[in-house]
Amino acid sequence: MYYKSLGKTELENELNKLKSRYNSFKEREISLDMSRGKPGPTQLDVASDVFNAKTNNIIYKAENGFDCRNYGVLDGIPEAKRLFAEILGVDDSLIIVGGNSSLNMMFDTVAQGMSHGFGSEPWSKQGSVKFLCPAPGYDRHFSICEYFGIEMITVPNTADGPDMDIIEELVKDPAVKGMWCVPKYSNPTGTTYSDETVRRIAALKPAANDFRVFWDNAYVVHELYEDGDTLLNIYEECLKHGNENLVIQFTSTSKISFPGAGIAAQAAGPDDIAKIKKRLSIQTIGYDKMNQIRHAAIFKTLNDVNEHMKKFAEILRPKFEVVLKLFEKEFGGLDIASWTKPKGGYFISLDLPEGCAKRTHTLCKEAGLVLTGAGATFPYGKDPKDSNLRIAPSYPDVKELELAAELLTICAKIAVIEKVLAE
């Protein structure tokens, strides 16, 4: 690390310079938010234009003649099921189209496991229940586990996905009932699971026959570049190993159309789909089919989705690039930070020296920059090294991001020098 090569006086001089820059930011009383992966107003305007142009004269009858304004059709209208089947790479008979939130569907599916199980006794009646949680990972997955009292076991994420050597050992414990995965452009690292990782997950032989992989494929079509990552089809791989009920997949149009008014879907093996449909027959009289037909009128095929997402990439790509450029400018040569350079998705993962993430977060907050909480990317909100920060460039505009990224790097350098001086 560069700072460790400096003497005390040099470090103090450098710290004073950084604090001067920092104080100039505080005096400006800025208010910037890089805490969640929210689409920015320009993205939402693009989606609004598309929907306003193409959905004004929809006749609310599905292709099978069903009146979408009425009760019924628990698993989704045919054209919406077919679209998600193409996106997730499964037969449409294995698709259930829900409301606007895939997180809601994940919560309900975990709740089903706890209350009724997946082919065995309810998880809640089997004693200790554990989930494998690749980290850094998605904080809302971890919140679901905490809500249900499920013990979380942290598994390190690598450039290829979760450490499969560790996972293959951990699933030998019959108390391990599930695993969270964000397989493409992972939250927050932006990495995509390698083919080998997908194959090893599909080939798992857990001790618990009611173990399920919760495959949150939120960013399956969210490319930033034409040469984006490719993800192996998990269901096809599962079939090769007789594991057709191992994985339950989830996705949504939250960042394709509107976060608050999209449609979500899940896919699973035949046995699990039957169980979920049975629950739905009691849980709901049907999701919003009018919204389903609006989406299906615009996105008839995966190609339609991909063409639409190119417009979003044109908006998002400069935002990611300005943050990465500032990181290189401010951190380059100092050996105090590393960060991911994703080809898609919504996040950049920033790693600082051990013990510096919380201090950086606090300094940013005091200067008017809101980040996802330090530790949020780990189970129980506890980053064992206090080093990881999730950066979400999607909401601010490019000029705001230039300020935010510069301020973030100043705060990080202050935190690192303070730590070096303390040592």
C-alpha positions as CSV (number, residue, x, y, z in Angstrom):
1,M,0.0,0.0,0.0
2,Y,1.3,3.4,-1.0
3,Y,0.4,5.2,2.2
4,K,2.3,2.7,4.3
5,S,5.5,3.8,2.5
6,L,5.0,7.4,3.8
7,G,6.3,8.8,7.1
8,K,4.0,10.3,9.7
9,T,4.6,13.9,8.6
10,E,3.9,13.0,5.0
11,L,0.7,11.2,6.0
12,E,-0.5,14.0,8.1
13,N,0.1,16.5,5.2
14,E,-1.7,14.2,2.8
15,L,-4.6,13.9,5.3
16,N,-4.9,17.7,5.6
17,K,-5.1,18.1,1.9
18,L,-7.8,15.5,1.6
19,K,-9.8,17.0,4.5
20,S,-9.6,20.4,2.8
21,R,-11.2,18.8,-0.3
22,Y,-13.7,17.1,1.9
23,N,-14.7,20.2,3.7
24,S,-15.3,22.0,0.4
25,F,-17.8,19.3,-0.4
26,K,-19.5,19.8,3.0
27,E,-19.8,23.5,2.4
28,R,-21.7,22.9,-0.8
29,E,-24.5,21.1,1.1
30,I,-24.9,18.5,-1.6
31,S,-27.5,15.8,-1.5
32,L,-26.7,12.7,-3.6
33,D,-28.0,9.1,-3.3
34,M,-26.1,6.0,-4.5
35,S,-27.8,3.7,-2.0
36,R,-30.2,1.5,-4.1
37,G,-30.2,0.3,-7.7
38,K,-33.1,2.5,-8.7
39,P,-33.6,3.4,-12.4
40,G,-33.1,7.1,-13.0
41,P,-35.8,9.5,-14.3
42,T,-34.5,9.3,-17.9
43,Q,-34.9,5.5,-17.9
44,L,-38.4,5.8,-16.5
45,D,-39.3,8.4,-19.1
46,V,-38.1,6.0,-21.9
47,A,-40.3,3.2,-20.5
48,S,-43.3,5.6,-20.1
49,D,-43.0,6.7,-23.8
50,V,-43.0,3.1,-24.9
51,F,-46.1,2.2,-22.8
52,N,-48.0,5.4,-23.7
53,A,-47.4,4.8,-27.4
54,K,-48.4,1.2,-27.5
55,T,-51.0,0.5,-24.8
56,N,-53.6,3.1,-25.2
57,N,-55.9,0.9,-27.3
58,I,-55.4,-2.5,-25.8
59,I,-58.4,-4.8,-25.7
60,Y,-58.1,-6.6,-22.4
61,K,-58.6,-10.1,-23.7
62,A,-55.7,-12.6,-23.6
63,E,-54.9,-14.7,-26.7
64,N,-57.0,-17.6,-25.3
65,G,-60.0,-15.3,-25.0
66,F,-59.8,-14.7,-21.3
67,D,-61.0,-11.3,-20.1
68,C,-58.1,-10.0,-18.1
69,R,-60.3,-7.6,-16.1
70,N,-61.9,-10.5,-14.3
71,Y,-61.1,-13.0,-11.6
72,G,-59.1,-16.1,-12.4
73,V,-55.9,-17.4,-14.1
74,L,-53.6,-17.8,-11.1
75,D,-50.4,-18.6,-13.0
76,G,-50.6,-15.9,-15.7
77,I,-52.0,-15.3,-19.1
78,P,-50.4,-17.4,-21.9
79,E,-48.5,-14.6,-23.7
80,A,-46.9,-13.4,-20.4
81,K,-46.0,-17.0,-19.4
82,R,-44.4,-17.5,-22.9
83,L,-42.3,-14.3,-22.6
84,F,-40.9,-15.3,-19.2
85,A,-40.3,-18.9,-20.4
86,E,-38.1,-17.5,-23.2
87,I,-36.3,-15.2,-20.8
88,L,-35.6,-17.9,-18.2
89,G,-35.1,-20.7,-20.8
90,V,-37.8,-23.2,-19.6
91,D,-41.1,-24.5,-20.9
92,D,-44.0,-22.1,-20.2
93,S,-45.8,-24.9,-18.2
94,L,-43.1,-24.3,-15.6
95,I,-43.8,-20.5,-15.3
96,I,-46.0,-18.6,-12.8
97,V,-46.5,-14.9,-13.5
98,G,-47.1,-12.9,-10.4
99,G,-47.5,-9.3,-9.4
100,N,-44.9,-6.6,-9.6
101,S,-42.3,-8.0,-7.2
102,S,-40.0,-11.0,-7.6
103,L,-38.9,-10.3,-4.0
104,N,-42.5,-10.9,-2.9
105,M,-42.5,-14.2,-4.7
106,M,-39.2,-15.2,-3.0
107,F,-40.6,-14.3,0.4
108,D,-43.8,-16.3,-0.2
109,T,-41.8,-19.3,-1.5
110,V,-39.6,-19.3,1.6
111,A,-42.7,-18.9,3.7
112,Q,-44.2,-22.0,2.0
113,G,-41.0,-24.0,2.8
114,M,-41.3,-23.0,6.4
115,S,-45.0,-23.7,6.7
116,H,-45.6,-26.6,4.4
117,G,-42.2,-27.8,3.1
118,F,-41.2,-29.0,-0.3
119,G,-42.1,-32.7,-0.3
120,S,-41.1,-33.3,3.3
121,E,-42.2,-31.9,6.6
122,P,-42.3,-28.1,6.9
123,W,-38.9,-26.7,7.5
124,S,-40.1,-25.1,10.7
125,K,-40.8,-28.6,12.2
126,Q,-37.4,-30.0,11.4
127,G,-35.3,-28.1,14.0
128,S,-32.5,-25.9,12.8
129,V,-33.0,-24.4,9.3
130,K,-29.9,-23.0,7.5
131,F,-29.4,-21.1,4.2
132,L,-26.2,-20.7,2.3
133,C,-25.6,-17.0,1.6
134,P,-22.9,-16.1,-1.0
135,A,-21.4,-12.8,0.0
136,P,-21.0,-10.0,-0.8
137,G,-24.6,-10.5,-1.7
138,Y,-28.1,-9.0,-1.8
139,D,-29.2,-7.6,1.5
140,R,-32.9,-8.3,1.0
141,H,-32.2,-12.0,0.6
142,F,-30.6,-11.9,4.0
143,S,-33.5,-9.9,5.5
144,I,-35.9,-12.7,4.5
145,C,-33.8,-15.3,6.3
146,E,-33.7,-13.1,9.4
147,Y,-37.4,-12.6,9.3
148,F,-38.0,-16.3,9.4
149,G,-35.3,-17.1,11.9
150,I,-33.2,-19.0,9.3
151,E,-29.5,-19.3,10.2
152,M,-27.3,-17.9,7.5
153,I,-24.0,-19.4,6.5
154,T,-21.7,-17.0,4.6
155,V,-20.0,-18.5,1.6
156,P,-17.3,-16.4,-0.2
157,N,-18.2,-15.1,-3.6
158,T,-15.4,-15.4,-6.2
159,A,-15.0,-14.1,-9.8
160,D,-16.8,-17.3,-10.9
161,G,-19.6,-17.2,-8.4
162,P,-19.9,-18.8,-5.0
163,D,-17.0,-21.0,-3.8
164,M,-18.4,-24.4,-4.8
165,D,-15.8,-26.4,-2.8
166,I,-17.3,-25.0,0.3
167,I,-20.9,-25.3,-0.9
168,E,-20.5,-29.0,-1.8
169,E,-19.3,-29.7,1.7
170,L,-22.0,-27.6,3.5
171,V,-24.9,-29.3,1.7
172,K,-24.0,-32.5,3.4
173,D,-25.7,-31.1,6.4
174,P,-29.4,-32.0,6.3
175,A,-30.3,-28.8,8.1
176,V,-29.2,-26.8,5.1
177,K,-32.4,-26.2,3.2
178,G,-31.6,-23.4,0.7
179,M,-29.1,-21.2,-1.0
180,W,-29.4,-17.7,-2.5
181,C,-28.0,-17.0,-5.9
182,V,-27.9,-13.9,-8.1
183,P,-26.3,-15.7,-11.1
184,K,-25.9,-12.9,-13.7
185,Y,-24.4,-9.5,-12.9
186,S,-24.6,-10.4,-9.2
187,N,-25.7,-7.9,-6.7
188,P,-23.3,-6.2,-5.7
189,T,-20.3,-7.6,-7.5
190,G,-21.6,-7.5,-11.1
191,T,-20.0,-10.8,-11.9
192,T,-21.7,-13.7,-13.7
193,Y,-21.4,-17.3,-12.6
194,S,-19.1,-19.4,-14.8
195,D,-20.3,-22.4,-16.7
196,E,-18.5,-24.7,-14.3
197,T,-20.2,-23.1,-11.3
198,V,-23.6,-23.4,-12.9
199,R,-22.9,-27.1,-13.7
200,R,-21.7,-27.8,-10.1
201,I,-24.8,-26.2,-8.6
202,A,-27.0,-28.2,-10.9
203,A,-25.2,-31.4,-9.9
204,L,-25.5,-30.9,-6.2
205,K,-26.7,-33.9,-4.1
206,P,-27.7,-32.3,-0.8
207,A,-28.4,-34.4,2.2
208,A,-31.8,-32.7,2.5
209,N,-34.2,-33.8,-0.2
210,D,-36.1,-30.5,0.4
211,F,-33.1,-28.3,-0.3
212,R,-33.8,-25.6,-2.9
213,V,-31.6,-23.1,-4.8
214,F,-33.3,-19.7,-4.9
215,W,-32.0,-18.5,-8.3
216,D,-32.7,-14.7,-8.4
217,N,-32.0,-13.9,-12.0
218,A,-32.9,-10.2,-11.6
219,Y,-30.4,-9.0,-14.2
220,V,-30.8,-11.7,-16.9
221,V,-31.3,-9.1,-19.8
222,H,-29.5,-6.1,-18.2
223,E,-26.5,-5.6,-20.5
224,L,-24.3,-2.5,-20.5
225,Y,-22.3,-3.7,-23.5
226,E,-23.0,-5.7,-26.7
227,D,-20.4,-8.3,-25.6
228,G,-22.1,-8.9,-22.3
229,D,-21.8,-12.0,-20.2
230,T,-23.6,-15.3,-21.0
231,L,-25.1,-17.5,-18.3
232,L,-25.6,-21.2,-18.7
233,N,-29.2,-22.5,-18.5
234,I,-29.5,-23.8,-15.0
235,Y,-32.7,-25.8,-15.6
236,E,-31.2,-27.7,-18.6
237,E,-28.2,-28.6,-16.5
238,C,-30.4,-29.8,-13.6
239,L,-32.2,-32.1,-15.9
240,K,-28.9,-33.8,-16.8
241,H,-28.5,-34.8,-13.1
242,G,-32.2,-35.7,-12.3
243,N,-32.4,-32.5,-10.3
244,E,-35.4,-30.9,-12.0
245,N,-36.8,-29.7,-8.7
246,L,-33.6,-28.4,-7.3
247,V,-33.8,-24.8,-8.5
248,I,-36.6,-22.2,-8.2
249,Q,-35.9,-19.3,-10.5
250,F,-37.2,-15.7,-10.1
251,T,-37.1,-12.6,-12.3
252,S,-39.1,-9.5,-13.1
253,T,-39.5,-6.5,-15.4
254,S,-38.8,-4.1,-12.5
255,K,-35.8,-2.6,-14.3
256,I,-37.2,-3.3,-17.8
257,S,-40.5,-1.4,-17.5
258,F,-41.3,0.2,-14.0
259,P,-40.0,-0.9,-10.6
260,G,-43.3,-0.2,-9.0
261,A,-45.6,-1.4,-11.8
262,G,-43.8,-4.3,-13.6
263,I,-44.5,-8.0,-13.6
264,A,-42.6,-10.8,-11.9
265,A,-42.3,-14.5,-12.5
266,Q,-40.9,-17.7,-11.1
267,A,-40.0,-21.0,-12.7
268,A,-39.5,-24.3,-11.0
269,G,-39.7,-28.1,-11.6
270,P,-43.1,-29.8,-12.1
271,D,-43.5,-30.9,-8.5
272,D,-42.8,-27.5,-7.0
273,I,-44.9,-25.7,-9.6
274,A,-47.8,-27.9,-8.6
275,K,-47.3,-27.1,-4.9
276,I,-47.0,-23.4,-5.5
277,K,-50.2,-23.3,-7.6
278,K,-52.0,-25.1,-4.8
279,R,-50.9,-22.4,-2.4
280,L,-51.9,-19.6,-4.8
281,S,-55.4,-21.1,-5.1
282,I,-55.8,-20.1,-1.5
283,Q,-53.6,-17.1,-1.3
284,T,-55.0,-15.0,-4.2
285,I,-57.9,-14.7,-6.7
286,G,-55.3,-13.8,-9.4
287,Y,-52.6,-11.3,-10.0
288,D,-53.0,-8.1,-12.1
289,K,-53.6,-9.6,-15.5
290,M,-54.3,-6.2,-17.0
291,N,-50.7,-5.3,-16.3
292,Q,-49.6,-8.6,-17.7
293,I,-51.4,-8.0,-21.0
294,R,-50.0,-4.5,-21.2
295,H,-46.5,-5.9,-20.9
296,A,-47.1,-8.7,-23.3
297,A,-48.5,-6.3,-25.9
298,I,-45.1,-4.5,-25.9
299,F,-42.7,-7.3,-25.2
300,K,-44.0,-10.2,-27.4
301,T,-40.6,-11.9,-27.5
302,L,-37.2,-11.9,-25.8
303,N,-35.9,-10.0,-28.9
304,D,-38.3,-7.2,-28.1
305,V,-37.0,-7.0,-24.6
306,N,-33.4,-7.0,-25.7
307,E,-34.0,-4.2,-28.2
308,H,-35.7,-2.2,-25.5
309,M,-32.8,-2.8,-23.0
310,K,-30.3,-1.4,-25.5
311,K,-32.0,2.0,-24.9
312,F,-31.4,1.6,-21.2
313,A,-27.8,0.6,-21.8
314,E,-27.2,3.8,-23.6
315,I,-28.4,5.7,-20.5
316,L,-26.6,3.5,-17.9
317,R,-23.3,2.8,-19.5
318,P,-21.9,6.4,-19.2
319,K,-22.9,6.4,-15.5
320,F,-20.9,3.3,-14.8
321,E,-18.0,4.6,-16.9
322,V,-17.8,7.9,-15.1
323,V,-17.6,6.2,-11.7
324,L,-15.0,3.7,-12.9
325,K,-13.0,6.5,-14.4
326,L,-13.0,8.4,-11.2
327,F,-12.0,5.3,-9.2
328,E,-9.0,4.8,-11.5
329,K,-8.0,8.5,-11.3
330,E,-8.2,8.7,-7.5
331,F,-7.2,5.2,-6.4
332,G,-4.9,4.3,-9.2
333,G,-1.4,3.4,-8.0
334,L,-2.3,3.7,-4.3
335,D,-3.0,0.0,-3.8
336,I,-5.8,0.8,-1.4
337,A,-8.9,-0.2,-3.3
338,S,-10.2,-2.8,-5.8
339,W,-13.4,-2.7,-7.6
340,T,-15.4,-4.7,-10.1
341,K,-16.0,-3.6,-13.7
342,P,-19.3,-5.2,-14.7
343,K,-20.6,-5.6,-18.2
344,G,-24.2,-5.3,-16.9
345,G,-26.5,-5.1,-14.0
346,Y,-26.8,-2.2,-11.5
347,F,-23.9,-2.3,-9.1
348,I,-20.1,-1.9,-8.6
349,S,-18.5,-3.6,-5.7
350,L,-15.8,-1.6,-4.0
351,D,-13.3,-3.2,-1.6
352,L,-11.2,-1.1,0.8
353,P,-8.5,-2.1,3.3
354,E,-9.9,-4.0,6.3
355,G,-11.6,-1.7,8.8
356,C,-12.3,1.2,6.4
357,A,-15.8,0.7,5.0
358,K,-17.9,2.0,7.9
359,R,-15.7,5.1,8.4
360,T,-15.9,5.8,4.7
361,H,-19.7,5.4,4.8
362,T,-19.9,7.8,7.7
363,L,-17.8,10.5,6.1
364,C,-19.9,10.2,2.9
365,K,-23.1,10.6,4.8
366,E,-21.9,13.6,6.8
367,A,-21.0,15.3,3.5
368,G,-24.4,14.6,1.8
369,L,-23.7,11.3,0.0
370,V,-26.0,8.4,0.8
371,L,-24.5,4.9,0.2
372,T,-25.8,1.4,1.0
373,G,-24.9,0.7,4.6
374,A,-21.4,-0.8,5.2
375,G,-22.0,-4.4,6.1
376,A,-25.3,-4.6,4.2
377,T,-23.9,-7.0,1.6
378,F,-23.2,-9.7,4.3
379,P,-25.5,-11.8,6.4
380,Y,-26.7,-10.1,9.6
381,G,-25.2,-6.8,8.3
382,K,-21.7,-7.8,9.5
383,D,-18.9,-7.6,7.0
384,P,-16.1,-9.5,8.9
385,K,-13.4,-7.3,7.3
386,D,-15.4,-4.1,7.3
387,S,-14.1,-3.5,3.8
388,N,-17.0,-3.8,1.2
389,L,-19.2,-1.0,-0.1
390,R,-21.9,-1.4,-2.8
391,I,-22.0,1.4,-5.3
392,A,-25.2,2.0,-7.3
393,P,-24.7,4.5,-10.2
394,S,-28.1,4.1,-11.8
395,Y,-30.2,6.9,-10.2
396,P,-28.0,10.1,-10.3
397,D,-27.2,11.9,-13.5
398,V,-23.7,11.9,-14.9
399,K,-22.7,15.2,-13.4
400,E,-24.0,14.2,-10.0
401,L,-22.1,10.9,-10.3
402,E,-18.8,12.8,-11.0
403,L,-19.3,14.6,-7.7
404,A,-20.4,11.5,-5.8
405,A,-17.5,9.4,-7.0
406,E,-15.0,12.1,-6.3
407,L,-16.4,12.6,-2.8
408,L,-16.4,8.8,-2.2
409,T,-12.8,8.4,-3.1
410,I,-11.8,11.3,-0.9
411,C,-13.7,9.8,2.1
412,A,-12.1,6.4,1.4
413,K,-8.6,7.9,1.3
414,I,-9.2,9.8,4.6
415,A,-10.4,6.5,6.2
416,V,-7.3,4.6,5.0
417,I,-4.8,7.3,6.1
418,E,-6.5,7.6,9.5
419,K,-6.2,3.8,10.0
420,V,-2.5,3.8,8.9
421,L,-1.7,6.6,11.3
422,A,-3.5,4.8,14.1
423,E,-1.4,1.7,13.6
